[in-house]
């Protein structure tokens, strides 16, 4: 079973990264792409639990990545720990969607 969650936040990109690092004892790496621009990632991208913090805009078509009014999006993929529960209880993050496969 794989669990995926998407959260929105009103925090800016860097403040979101710092808040998640503090809450969940994680360390993010800064990355940049033509699709996301500047973003942060933590964890094993394909095999393990991972986190990605992006601005809610697709730079290629200038449309939101997620249908929400939150400017920053946190993706938690392939959830294996309870860190997502810490995020869910935080006043800074709001669940947009949850998928169990």
C-alpha positions, 0 to 999 in steps of 0.5 A, a space after each residue: 500500500 502506498 500513501 500520497 498526501 498533498 498539503 498547501 500552506 500560506 508560508 513562503 517556500 523557504 519558511 515552509 522548508 524550515 518549518 518542515 525541517 523543524 517539525 519532522 527533523 528532516 533536511 531538504 536539498 535545494 533544486 531548480 528546474 524549468 518546470 518548478 523553478 526553485 524547489 526543495 526535496 528530501 528523501 528517496 525520490 523513487 523507492 522511499 518516502 519523500 517530500 517535495 516543496 514547490 510553489 503552486 505554479 507550473 512555469 511552463 504554462 503559468 497555471 497552478 499545479 494544484 487547484 487551491 489558493 495556497 501559494 506553496 505546495 508540500 507533496 509527501 509521497 510513499 508515506 512510511 513514517 508518521 511524519 505526515 501526522 505531525 504535518 497534519 496537526 500543524 496549524 501551517 499546513 492544510 490537507 488538499 488531497 490524500 490517495 491510497 494505492 
